[in-house]
Amino acid sequence: VMGKAGKLDVEVLSLFGASDSAGFMDKTDPYIKMTLHDGQFDAGGPHIGETLKTTIKNNAGGNANWNEKFVLNKPEHMDVLRFQLYDSDNLNDDYMGSIDLDLNKVIEEGGPTQKSVSKTLELVNGGKPVGKLSVSVKITA
């Protein structure tokens, strides 16, 4: 089933229970990267849609509040939104974990008027849970 094209309203609310430290005396500086894709994220190229990032929360550690709103343009064949957690670092940002959100489920749960759907997503890295991300998502025509 082809998905729905439209605008994707995403609010990244908060992170909790993630890794707090990035080494000695250094708290993590978390940010979230969001990427639309068609289910074949690792194939890259045409499988990847728009990508957006939250601000970096310096020294927030494993619990951070963003309450930041974003709008992505969703092509009809891109039905998955990946959230990736990174620790911002001067040299190289450290990848900490990710989760895919099935947008068809969001459309289903949003109902005929497409209300916002709130989700608490379990971020994973190598099959292990690494924290929870709270988001709100809505698809508008």
Z-matrix of the N, CA and C atoms (Angstrom, degrees):
N
C 1 1.472
C 2 1.533 1 109.02
N 3 1.295 2 114.73 1 126.20
C 4 1.458 3 118.22 2 177.49
C 5 1.515 4 108.79 3 -72.16
N 6 1.305 5 115.02 4 145.31
C 7 1.449 6 119.25 5 -179.89
C 8 1.505 7 110.82 6 -79.50
N 9 1.309 8 113.93 7 -161.74
C 10 1.448 9 121.43 8 -175.80
C 11 1.520 10 108.33 9 -112.59
N 12 1.320 11 116.12 10 134.79
C 13 1.459 12 118.75 11 174.10
C 14 1.521 13 107.91 12 -86.69
N 15 1.310 14 116.08 13 149.63
C 16 1.449 15 118.66 14 178.03
C 17 1.503 16 111.60 15 164.45
N 18 1.313 17 115.01 16 -163.09
C 19 1.461 18 121.15 17 177.47
C 20 1.518 19 107.96 18 -98.15
N 21 1.300 20 114.43 19 137.35
C 22 1.445 21 120.08 20 179.68
C 23 1.528 22 107.47 21 -109.27
N 24 1.336 23 115.78 22 113.45
C 25 1.469 24 120.45 23 176.52
C 26 1.518 25 107.82 24 -92.12
N 27 1.309 26 115.66 25 120.38
C 28 1.459 27 120.03 26 -179.64
C 29 1.514 28 109.21 27 -123.57
N 30 1.325 29 116.04 28 129.19
C 31 1.462 30 119.66 29 172.34
C 32 1.523 31 106.80 30 -114.47
N 33 1.331 32 115.49 31 120.52
C 34 1.463 33 120.39 32 175.56
C 35 1.520 34 106.37 33 -92.49
N 36 1.338 35 115.87 34 113.58
C 37 1.454 36 120.56 35 -172.85
C 38 1.520 37 112.31 36 -90.64
N 39 1.342 38 116.44 37 -68.30
C 40 1.453 39 117.60 38 -174.18
C 41 1.516 40 112.59 39 -154.99
N 42 1.312 41 113.08 40 162.60
C 43 1.460 42 122.90 41 177.39
C 44 1.517 43 106.71 42 -120.55
N 45 1.339 44 116.75 43 137.07
C 46 1.460 45 117.19 44 173.13
C 47 1.528 46 111.27 45 -144.40
N 48 1.306 47 114.37 46 149.87
C 49 1.455 48 120.65 47 177.00
C 50 1.513 49 115.32 48 75.09
N 51 1.332 50 117.30 49 16.54
C 52 1.462 51 119.36 50 177.91
C 53 1.524 52 109.70 51 -88.72
N 54 1.322 53 115.96 52 173.15
C 55 1.461 54 120.81 53 -179.06
C 56 1.521 55 110.03 54 -60.33
N 57 1.309 56 114.71 55 135.61
C 58 1.451 57 121.36 56 -171.22
C 59 1.514 58 113.03 57 -92.34
N 60 1.326 59 116.11 58 -33.28
C 61 1.455 60 117.49 59 -172.93
C 62 1.515 61 110.97 60 -121.33
N 63 1.318 62 113.35 61 149.91
C 64 1.460 63 120.95 62 -178.67
C 65 1.515 64 108.15 63 -116.13
N 66 1.324 65 115.48 64 39.52
C 67 1.464 66 118.47 65 -177.07
C 68 1.515 67 109.94 66 113.83
N 69 1.296 68 116.14 67 -175.63
C 70 1.463 69 123.19 68 -174.02
C 71 1.524 70 111.30 69 -58.75
N 72 1.322 71 116.92 70 124.10
C 73 1.469 72 122.92 71 174.16
C 74 1.536 73 113.52 72 56.86
N 75 1.308 74 116.64 73 24.34
C 76 1.455 75 118.44 74 -176.82
C 77 1.514 76 109.59 75 -130.79
N 78 1.324 77 116.74 76 110.96
C 79 1.464 78 119.70 77 176.60
C 80 1.527 79 108.62 78 -81.38
N 81 1.327 80 115.72 79 149.40
C 82 1.457 81 118.89 80 179.83
C 83 1.529 82 111.54 81 -66.27
N 84 1.321 83 114.71 82 150.88
C 85 1.461 84 123.66 83 177.97
C 86 1.534 85 107.21 84 -115.24
N 87 1.333 86 116.76 85 80.42
C 88 1.460 87 118.83 86 -169.04
C 89 1.530 88 114.84 87 -75.50
N 90 1.322 89 114.77 88 147.91
C 91 1.465 90 121.33 89 165.43
C 92 1.524 91 107.87 90 -145.63
N 93 1.327 92 115.21 91 160.79
C 94 1.459 93 121.50 92 -179.02
C 95 1.519 94 108.92 93 -114.45
N 96 1.326 95 114.69 94 134.10
C 97 1.459 96 120.82 95 174.72
C 98 1.526 97 106.94 96 -110.29
N 99 1.333 98 116.28 97 131.19
C 100 1.468 99 121.24 98 178.94
C 101 1.510 100 109.26 99 -112.51
N 102 1.325 101 116.96 100 134.00
C 103 1.462 102 120.70 101 179.79
C 104 1.516 103 110.43 102 -137.06
N 105 1.319 104 115.78 103 125.15
C 106 1.464 105 120.44 104 172.92
C 107 1.516 106 108.21 105 -77.04
N 108 1.345 107 116.73 106 140.37
C 109 1.464 108 118.72 107 174.20
C 110 1.518 109 110.24 108 -153.44
N 111 1.321 110 115.96 109 172.66
C 112 1.463 111 120.83 110 -173.78
C 113 1.520 112 112.89 111 -100.47
N 114 1.346 113 115.95 112 16.04
C 115 1.455 114 119.58 113 -179.30
C 116 1.519 115 111.95 114 101.51
N 117 1.329 116 116.75 115 -11.20
C 118 1.467 117 120.54 116 178.16
C 119 1.521 118 109.65 117 -119.19
N 120 1.323 119 114.01 118 57.78
C 121 1.470 120 121.97 119 -176.12
C 122 1.532 121 111.85 120 -53.15
N 123 1.337 122 115.67 121 -45.54
C 124 1.469 123 119.66 122 -173.56
C 125 1.520 124 113.23 123 -69.19
N 126 1.339 125 116.65 124 -17.59
C 127 1.461 126 119.74 125 178.16
C 128 1.527 127 111.20 126 -75.02
N 129 1.338 128 116.54 127 -20.58
C 130 1.462 129 120.79 128 175.77
C 131 1.516 130 114.20 129 66.25
N 132 1.330 131 115.65 130 -158.51
C 133 1.459 132 122.30 131 175.81
C 134 1.516 133 113.49 132 52.20
N 135 1.347 134 116.07 133 -124.64
C 136 1.467 135 120.49 134 -175.36
C 137 1.529 136 113.35 135 -67.28
N 138 1.335 137 116.90 136 -11.52
C 139 1.469 138 120.32 137 -179.30
C 140 1.523 139 111.97 138 -80.30
N 141 1.336 140 115.53 139 -10.72
C 142 1.460 141 121.13 140 -174.94
C 143 1.517 142 110.41 141 -107.69
N 144 1.333 143 115.65 142 132.85
C 145 1.459 144 120.80 143 177.25
C 146 1.510 145 111.39 144 -101.43
N 147 1.314 146 114.94 145 -147.51
C 148 1.454 147 121.48 146 -176.56
C 149 1.533 148 111.74 147 -65.03
N 150 1.323 149 115.47 148 146.22
C 151 1.454 150 122.25 149 178.87
C 152 1.530 151 109.05 150 -127.04
N 153 1.331 152 115.96 151 133.11
C 154 1.463 153 120.58 152 177.74
C 155 1.524 154 109.43 153 -134.60
N 156 1.329 155 116.06 154 157.43
C 157 1.465 156 120.92 155 179.94
C 158 1.516 157 110.89 156 -128.67
N 159 1.320 158 115.74 157 148.48
C 160 1.462 159 120.35 158 170.98
C 161 1.528 160 108.32 159 -78.72
N 162 1.316 161 115.52 160 174.91
C 163 1.458 162 119.06 161 171.22
C 164 1.531 163 108.49 162 -71.31
N 165 1.309 164 115.40 163 164.14
C 166 1.466 165 121.83 164 177.62
C 167 1.527 166 107.57 165 -90.09
N 168 1.326 167 116.37 166 131.04
C 169 1.468 168 120.14 167 178.65
C 170 1.525 169 108.26 168 -100.03
N 171 1.328 170 115.44 169 95.32
C 172 1.466 171 120.13 170 -175.68
C 173 1.520 172 112.48 171 -61.25
N 174 1.333 173 114.63 172 128.78
C 175 1.468 174 121.91 173 177.33
C 176 1.518 175 114.36 174 58.49
N 177 1.329 176 117.36 175 22.63
C 178 1.469 177 119.14 176 179.18
C 179 1.524 178 110.90 177 -73.91
N 180 1.326 179 116.92 178 -23.22
C 181 1.460 180 119.44 179 -178.04
C 182 1.516 181 111.46 180 71.60
N 183 1.338 182 115.82 181 -143.64
C 184 1.456 183 120.89 182 -173.48
C 185 1.512 184 115.79 183 -84.30
N 186 1.332 185 116.80 184 -4.37
C 187 1.460 186 121.04 185 178.40
C 188 1.524 187 108.50 186 -127.67
N 189 1.328 188 115.94 187 117.66
C 190 1.460 189 119.40 188 -176.39
C 191 1.520 190 109.55 189 -138.34
N 192 1.322 191 115.99 190 146.37
C 193 1.463 192 121.20 191 175.01
C 194 1.518 193 109.32 192 -115.46
N 195 1.311 194 115.61 193 127.81
C 196 1.465 195 120.09 194 176.77
C 197 1.528 196 111.52 195 -108.64
N 198 1.342 197 116.05 196 -55.97
C 199 1.473 198 121.14 197 -173.10
C 200 1.529 199 110.47 198 51.08
N 201 1.342 200 115.06 199 47.21
C 202 1.463 201 121.44 200 -178.29
C 203 1.524 202 109.61 201 -109.72
N 204 1.343 203 114.88 202 138.91
C 205 1.462 204 120.48 203 -177.03
C 206 1.522 205 111.33 204 -106.11
N 207 1.312 206 115.53 205 141.92
C 208 1.458 207 122.01 206 -179.05
C 209 1.521 208 109.99 207 -137.02
N 210 1.331 209 115.71 208 154.34
C 211 1.454 210 120.68 209 173.11
C 212 1.521 211 107.75 210 -126.98
N 213 1.323 212 116.14 211 126.31
C 214 1.465 213 120.78 212 176.11
C 215 1.522 214 108.35 213 -115.98
N 216 1.320 215 115.64 214 146.91
C 217 1.456 216 120.03 215 173.69
C 218 1.515 217 108.16 216 -86.18
N 219 1.330 218 115.82 217 120.60
C 220 1.456 219 120.37 218 -174.74
C 221 1.535 220 110.38 219 -104.86
N 222 1.354 221 117.44 220 111.25
C 223 1.459 222 119.58 221 172.43
C 224 1.525 223 108.95 222 -70.49
N 225 1.330 224 118.07 223 156.02
C 226 1.463 225 118.37 224 -171.75
C 227 1.525 226 113.87 225 -66.24
N 228 1.341 227 117.66 226 -24.91
C 229 1.472 228 118.02 227 -178.11
C 230 1.527 229 113.03 228 -88.12
N 231 1.314 230 116.85 229 -1.13
C 232 1.475 231 119.06 230 -179.96
C 233 1.511 232 110.11 231 -104.47
N 234 1.329 233 115.10 232 99.20
C 235 1.459 234 121.25 233 -171.36
C 236 1.520 235 113.78 234 -110.69
N 237 1.334 236 116.60 235 14.45
C 238 1.458 237 119.60 236 -178.23
C 239 1.527 238 108.88 237 -132.12
N 240 1.324 239 115.41 238 136.03
C 241 1.465 240 120.73 239 175.32
C 242 1.523 241 107.79 240 -116.82
N 243 1.320 242 115.72 241 120.61
C 244 1.467 243 119.82 242 178.86
C 245 1.524 244 109.85 243 -97.52
N 246 1.325 245 114.75 244 131.71
C 247 1.462 246 121.60 245 173.56
C 248 1.522 247 107.05 246 -106.58
N 249 1.324 248 116.91 247 126.52
C 250 1.467 249 120.67 248 177.92
C 251 1.524 250 108.89 249 -121.79
N 252 1.314 251 114.87 250 134.86
C 253 1.459 252 121.55 251 178.11
C 254 1.524 253 109.19 252 -98.41
N 255 1.325 254 115.00 253 128.32
C 256 1.470 255 120.78 254 177.28
C 257 1.512 256 109.77 255 -125.83
N 258 1.327 257 114.80 256 153.49
C 259 1.457 258 122.28 257 170.37
C 260 1.521 259 105.72 258 -105.24
N 261 1.330 260 115.86 259 116.87
C 262 1.455 261 120.02 260 -178.70
C 263 1.525 262 109.64 261 -70.09
N 264 1.315 263 115.47 262 132.89
C 265 1.453 264 120.96 263 -176.16
C 266 1.528 265 107.06 264 -140.32
N 267 1.324 266 116.78 265 147.10
C 268 1.462 267 119.10 266 -177.37
C 269 1.517 268 112.91 267 -55.79
N 270 1.319 269 116.42 268 -43.21
C 271 1.454 270 119.82 269 -174.52
C 272 1.507 271 112.23 270 -86.54
N 273 1.317 272 115.45 271 -51.02
C 274 1.444 273 119.82 272 -172.82
C 275 1.519 274 108.87 273 -152.83
N 276 1.326 275 117.15 274 124.05
C 277 1.459 276 118.92 275 -179.35
C 278 1.523 277 109.94 276 -69.07
N 279 1.320 278 116.40 277 135.01
C 280 1.468 279 120.94 278 -177.80
C 281 1.520 280 110.80 279 -91.93
N 282 1.319 281 115.27 280 125.95
C 283 1.458 282 121.21 281 175.76
C 284 1.524 283 108.63 282 -74.97
N 285 1.341 284 116.50 283 131.09
C 286 1.461 285 119.60 284 -176.61
C 287 1.527 286 114.63 285 -114.74
N 288 1.328 287 116.68 286 -24.44
C 289 1.459 288 118.44 287 -179.90
C 290 1.512 289 111.07 288 165.72
N 291 1.341 290 116.29 289 169.55
C 292 1.460 291 119.46 290 -179.62
C 293 1.523 292 111.44 291 -156.68
N 294 1.330 293 114.70 292 168.82
C 295 1.466 294 121.34 293 174.35
C 296 1.527 295 107.98 294 -154.58
N 297 1.333 296 115.64 295 145.33
C 298 1.458 297 121.40 296 175.27
C 299 1.524 298 109.64 297 -100.10
N 300 1.330 299 115.89 298 137.41
C 301 1.461 300 121.62 299 175.00
C 302 1.525 301 108.02 300 -110.31
N 303 1.338 302 115.89 301 125.05
C 304 1.461 303 122.43 302 178.39
C 305 1.528 304 108.61 303 -78.50
N 306 1.329 305 116.17 304 112.16
C 307 1.462 306 119.87 305 -174.91
C 308 1.524 307 112.73 306 -73.46
N 309 1.334 308 117.80 307 -22.22
C 310 1.465 309 119.31 308 175.28
C 311 1.525 310 110.69 309 -64.29
N 312 1.331 311 116.20 310 -35.28
C 313 1.471 312 120.54 311 176.79
C 314 1.528 313 110.16 312 -67.24
N 315 1.344 314 115.32 313 -38.17
C 316 1.473 315 120.04 314 178.79
C 317 1.523 316 109.30 315 -62.49
N 318 1.349 317 116.42 316 -43.17
C 319 1.465 318 121.47 317 179.97
C 320 1.534 319 109.63 318 -62.22
N 321 1.347 320 115.40 319 -44.43
C 322 1.471 321 120.66 320 177.87
C 323 1.527 322 111.28 321 -58.62
N 324 1.333 323 115.54 322 -50.48
C 325 1.465 324 120.53 323 -176.62
C 326 1.524 325 111.97 324 -69.36
N 327 1.331 326 116.62 325 -28.21
C 328 1.469 327 120.45 326 -179.09
C 329 1.513 328 112.79 327 -70.62
N 330 1.343 329 115.55 328 -19.63
C 331 1.463 330 120.13 329 176.42
C 332 1.517 331 112.96 330 73.36
N 333 1.335 332 115.58 331 -175.80
C 334 1.469 333 120.55 332 -174.05
C 335 1.522 334 114.26 333 -60.45
N 336 1.331 335 117.10 334 -29.82
C 337 1.463 336 119.05 335 -179.58
C 338 1.530 337 112.25 336 -95.58
N 339 1.339 338 116.59 337 2.55
C 340 1.468 339 121.93 338 -178.25
C 341 1.524 340 113.35 339 49.38
N 342 1.328 341 114.46 340 69.79
C 343 1.461 342 119.93 341 172.25
C 344 1.535 343 108.05 342 -75.05
N 345 1.322 344 114.66 343 163.25
C 346 1.458 345 120.05 344 174.61
C 347 1.517 346 109.78 345 -66.14
N 348 1.318 347 116.01 346 138.02
C 349 1.460 348 121.51 347 178.48
C 350 1.526 349 107.72 348 -111.34
N 351 1.342 350 114.83 349 121.89
C 352 1.469 351 119.39 350 179.40
C 353 1.513 352 109.75 351 -92.20
N 354 1.324 353 115.91 352 136.83
C 355 1.460 354 121.00 353 -178.25
C 356 1.521 355 109.82 354 -136.09
N 357 1.319 356 115.05 355 141.63
C 358 1.455 357 119.97 356 167.21
C 359 1.518 358 105.47 357 -110.84
N 360 1.313 359 115.43 358 112.96
C 361 1.462 360 121.58 359 -172.77
C 362 1.516 361 111.12 360 -103.14
N 363 1.311 362 116.03 361 136.90
C 364 1.468 363 121.67 362 178.52
C 365 1.522 364 108.13 363 -88.68
N 366 1.329 365 116.49 364 111.92
C 367 1.461 366 120.60 365 176.62
C 368 1.523 367 109.10 366 -75.36
N 369 1.328 368 116.63 367 139.49
C 370 1.462 369 119.45 368 179.25
C 371 1.525 370 110.66 369 -129.87
N 372 1.322 371 114.11 370 154.14
C 373 1.457 372 120.85 371 175.66
C 374 1.529 373 106.53 372 -142.54
N 375 1.330 374 115.53 373 115.71
C 376 1.462 375 120.00 374 -177.60
C 377 1.515 376 112.00 375 61.01
N 378 1.338 377 116.42 376 35.25
C 379 1.457 378 120.27 377 178.42
C 380 1.516 379 114.86 378 82.35
N 381 1.320 380 117.16 379 -5.34
C 382 1.477 381 120.24 380 -179.99
C 383 1.528 382 110.46 381 -102.21
N 384 1.349 383 116.34 382 138.08
C 385 1.463 384 118.87 383 176.25
C 386 1.525 385 111.01 384 -67.80
N 387 1.331 386 116.75 385 135.21
C 388 1.467 387 119.83 386 -176.88
C 389 1.532 388 112.96 387 -127.64
N 390 1.326 389 116.61 388 14.67
C 391 1.464 390 118.71 389 179.04
C 392 1.515 391 110.87 390 140.25
N 393 1.309 392 115.06 391 167.43
C 394 1.470 393 120.43 392 -178.76
C 395 1.518 394 110.15 393 -118.41
N 396 1.332 395 114.76 394 140.99
C 397 1.450 396 121.37 395 -179.61
C 398 1.519 397 109.00 396 -120.72
N 399 1.296 398 115.83 397 128.10
C 400 1.450 399 121.45 398 -178.98
C 401 1.530 400 109.43 399 -102.82
N 402 1.349 401 115.56 400 123.62
C 403 1.460 402 120.73 401 -177.14
C 404 1.527 403 110.56 402 -136.97
N 405 1.311 404 115.28 403 164.57
C 406 1.457 405 121.40 404 173.34
C 407 1.529 406 106.71 405 -133.25
N 408 1.339 407 116.60 406 131.28
C 409 1.466 408 120.24 407 -172.22
C 410 1.521 409 109.93 408 -133.10
N 411 1.322 410 115.07 409 142.95
C 412 1.464 411 120.22 410 179.15
C 413 1.527 412 108.13 411 -148.47
N 414 1.320 413 116.50 412 141.36
C 415 1.450 414 119.98 413 177.09
C 416 1.520 415 108.60 414 -111.63
N 417 1.343 416 115.63 415 125.37
C 418 1.452 417 119.77 416 179.01
C 419 1.520 418 108.80 417 -118.61
N 420 1.314 419 115.69 418 152.07
C 421 1.462 420 119.84 419 -176.91
C 422 1.520 421 110.99 420 -66.93
